[in-house]
Amino acid sequence: MSTPAYALIMLAAGVGIPILAALNASLGKLIGAPAAASVVLFSVALVSALCVTLFTGPKAIIAALQAPKYLWLAGVLVAFYVLSITYIAPHFGVGNAVFFVLLGQLISAALIDHFGLFGAGQTTLSLTRAVGILVMALGVGITQLTR
């Protein structure tokens, strides 16, 4: 796959995050139980991921069971994200919630890349890159001025 294809797929994933937040927050509010709405979301996600795994190579599940257990922390982090956005978005607004998630992502991504954490390729935080991240963070901040 090419770099533009990767970028388009990640752009689509980025578009999906606020939609996910809005849909799950609405479900949580409708049923009066954000945690139960998250269970529904994770159940649908599990079935979807299982279908893709069965199609692309089910042997990877066995390999995952043998992977270092700290790598499984990703599941806890996604649960934290979904539970928190499902609860907070109806009170704080989907846009506000996602903007602060984005700010956290910028900070975390810069640190992960700079130090090559969790097996990621190392990309030094140059002055140019730091300024770019700062501009993005300022953009997130500017969106909050109209609250």
Beta strands, then each sheet from edge to edge (+ up, - down):
end
